[in-house]
Amino acid sequence: MHLKILLPFQVFAEKSGVTRIIAETPQGAFGLLPQRLDCVAALVPGILIYETATDGEVCVAVDDGVLVKAGAAVLVAVRRAQGGVNLGQLRAVVEQEFLTIDECEQNVRAVTAKLESGFRQRCAIFQHD
């Protein structure tokens, strides 16, 4: 398989000769082998594992995203990714950086919720008039 891990503004990794991939979804982890049928899966923050003959097993911490398998091509598009450290450190990265929402993002979500609430209330008033 040919694996490409995409970030919003760059290609994080591109590997050929991938023999298996393990990814985490909201329903749990699942594996991909070269003969598997084409599929699409939503990814949750976690560890993506792939294996090649030259590199062996490689672990990458990934944020929310999507995985698409089409033929021998596997595209993984995520917001953030980090590799190059051992599995224990990657799990800590996922817990500290990917699963926690920073203060700015919390503020944006709160303001968006208020805007949506106000819009719904105005639509309800308009509908009753």
VOPAGU-2260 file (C-alpha; in pm, 1 decimal, decimal comma):
REM VOPAGU-2260
SITE   aa  ch    i         X         Y         Z
SITE  MET   A    0       0,0       0,0       0,0
SITE  HIS   A    1     102,8     361,4     -44,3
SITE  LEU   A    2      36,6     572,8     268,4
SITE  LYS   A    3      19,6     951,1     269,5
SITE  ILE   A    4     -43,9    1142,9     593,1
SITE  LEU   A    5    -167,7    1493,6     517,4
SITE  LEU   A    6    -178,2    1796,1     748,1
SITE  PRO   A    7    -369,9    2114,4     660,3
SITE  PHE   A    8     -66,3    2281,9     501,3
SITE  GLN   A    9     185,1    2005,8     430,8
SITE  VAL   A   10     248,5    1637,2     375,2
SITE  PHE   A   11     357,9    1486,7     707,8
SITE  ALA   A   12     469,0    1149,4     570,3
SITE  GLU   A   13     456,1     951,1     248,7
SITE  LYS   A   14     552,1     583,0     251,5
SITE  SER   A   15     540,0     308,8      -8,5
SITE  GLY   A   16     541,4     -63,2      57,9
SITE  VAL   A   17     320,8     -40,3     367,3
SITE  THR   A   18     210,5    -390,8     467,0
SITE  ARG   A   19     -44,1    -300,3     737,1
SITE  ILE   A   20    -203,9       0,9     907,0
SITE  ILE   A   21    -383,8      24,9    1240,6
SITE  ALA   A   22    -597,0     332,5    1313,2
SITE  GLU   A   23    -831,8     444,3    1590,9
SITE  THR   A   24   -1193,4     535,9    1516,6
SITE  PRO   A   25   -1485,6     629,8    1744,4
SITE  GLN   A   26   -1588,2     261,7    1735,4
SITE  GLY   A   27   -1237,7     135,7    1827,6
SITE  ALA   A   28    -918,0      37,8    1649,0
SITE  PHE   A   29    -922,3    -136,6    1311,9
SITE  GLY   A   30    -659,6    -268,7    1075,3
SITE  LEU   A   31    -599,7    -235,6     704,0
SITE  LEU   A   32    -424,4    -493,2     488,5
SITE  PRO   A   33    -347,9    -450,1     117,7
SITE  GLN   A   34    -636,6    -675,1       6,8
SITE  ARG   A   35    -901,6    -497,7     214,3
SITE  LEU   A   36   -1187,3    -337,0      23,0
SITE  ASP   A   37   -1193,2      38,0     -19,0
SITE  CYS   A   38   -1325,6     228,3     281,0
SITE  VAL   A   39   -1353,5     561,7     461,4
SITE  ALA   A   40   -1320,6     605,1     837,7
SITE  ALA   A   41   -1334,1     897,7    1078,5
SITE  LEU   A   42   -1031,1     908,5    1306,2
SITE  VAL   A   43   -1012,0    1016,4    1669,1
SITE  PRO   A   44    -702,2    1144,3    1848,2
SITE  GLY   A   45    -479,5     844,5    1903,1
SITE  ILE   A   46    -192,1     640,2    1767,4
SITE  LEU   A   47    -171,1     543,0    1399,4
SITE  ILE   A   48      56,0     244,3    1339,5
SITE  TYR   A   49     192,7     138,3    1003,2
SITE  GLU   A   50     450,3    -121,5     905,0
SITE  THR   A   51     697,2    -137,4     618,3
SITE  ALA   A   52     971,5    -388,6     539,3
SITE  THR   A   53    1243,3    -123,3     569,2
SITE  ASP   A   54    1122,6      78,4     872,2
SITE  GLY   A   55     941,6    -194,0    1065,1
SITE  GLU   A   56     653,6     -77,3    1284,9
SITE  VAL   A   57     616,2     302,6    1301,4
SITE  CYS   A   58     385,6     486,2    1543,5
SITE  VAL   A   59     246,7     834,6    1479,9
SITE  ALA   A   60      27,6    1039,5    1713,8
SITE  VAL   A   61    -261,6    1187,2    1513,1
SITE  ASP   A   62    -545,5    1426,9    1589,9
SITE  ASP   A   63    -903,0    1414,4    1455,7
SITE  GLY   A   64    -921,7    1336,5    1087,7
SITE  VAL   A   65   -1028,9    1096,7     815,7
SITE  LEU   A   66    -875,4     789,4     653,5
SITE  VAL   A   67    -956,9     693,2     294,2
SITE  LYS   A   68    -844,7     368,0     131,1
SITE  ALA   A   69    -885,3     353,1    -245,3
SITE  GLY   A   70    -709,7      62,4    -410,0
SITE  ALA   A   71    -349,7      58,2    -292,6
SITE  ALA   A   72    -357,2     425,0    -185,5
SITE  VAL   A   73    -433,4     517,2     174,3
SITE  LEU   A   74    -477,8     886,8     254,7
SITE  VAL   A   75    -491,1    1005,0     613,5
SITE  ALA   A   76    -589,7    1371,1     658,0
SITE  VAL   A   77    -554,1    1501,5    1015,1
SITE  ARG   A   78    -526,7    1840,4    1184,7
SITE  ARG   A   79    -203,2    1756,0    1368,1
SITE  ALA   A   80      46,7    1470,1    1377,1
SITE  GLN   A   81     367,4    1392,3    1560,8
SITE  GLY   A   82     611,3    1107,4    1527,3
SITE  GLY   A   83     971,7    1021,6    1596,5
SITE  VAL   A   84     939,9     932,8    1964,8
SITE  ASN   A   85     862,3     612,0    2150,4
SITE  LEU   A   86     511,2     481,4    2204,1
SITE  GLY   A   87     483,5     598,7    2566,7
SITE  GLN   A   88     578,4     954,5    2473,1
SITE  LEU   A   89     331,7     950,1    2181,7
SITE  ARG   A   90      47,1     847,7    2414,5
SITE  ALA   A   91     140,3    1142,3    2640,3
SITE  VAL   A   92     135,8    1376,1    2337,4
SITE  VAL   A   93    -213,7    1255,9    2245,2
SITE  GLU   A   94    -340,4    1308,5    2600,9
SITE  GLN   A   95    -175,9    1647,9    2654,2
SITE  GLU   A   96    -207,2    1815,3    2315,4
SITE  PHE   A   97    -476,7    1648,5    2108,8
SITE  LEU   A   98    -741,2    1564,3    2368,4
SITE  THR   A   99    -731,3    1895,3    2554,5
SITE  ILE   A  100    -897,1    2195,1    2398,4
SITE  ASP   A  101    -698,9    2511,8    2443,5
SITE  GLU   A  102    -853,2    2822,7    2596,7
SITE  CYS   A  103    -886,0    3006,8    2264,9
SITE  GLU   A  104   -1076,7    2719,0    2105,5
SITE  GLN   A  105   -1306,6    2699,0    2409,4
SITE  ASN   A  106   -1383,9    3072,5    2373,4
SITE  VAL   A  107   -1457,0    3034,0    2002,1
SITE  ARG   A  108   -1690,9    2742,5    2069,8
SITE  ALA   A  109   -1873,6    2940,1    2341,8
SITE  VAL   A  110   -1923,0    3242,0    2114,1
SITE  THR   A  111   -2039,9    3019,5    1828,2
SITE  ALA   A  112   -2290,9    2847,9    2056,1
SITE  LYS   A  113   -2429,3    3187,1    2165,7
SITE  LEU   A  114   -2461,4    3301,7    1804,3
SITE  GLU   A  115   -2640,4    2981,3    1706,7
SITE  SER   A  116   -2875,2    3009,2    2004,2
SITE  GLY   A  117   -2961,6    3370,9    1921,4
SITE  PHE   A  118   -3020,0    3283,4    1556,8
SITE  ARG   A  119   -3255,9    2998,6    1651,0
SITE  GLN   A  120   -3451,3    3223,6    1887,7
SITE  ARG   A  121   -3492,7    3492,3    1621,4
SITE  CYS   A  122   -3604,2    3233,4    1366,2
SITE  ALA   A  123   -3861,1    3097,8    1613,1
SITE  ILE   A  124   -3996,3    3449,6    1678,7
SITE  PHE   A  125   -4008,2    3523,5    1305,6
SITE  GLN   A  126   -4191,6    3195,8    1238,4
SITE  HIS   A  127   -4460,4    3273,0    1498,8
SITE  ASP   A  128   -4527,2    3623,4    1367,3
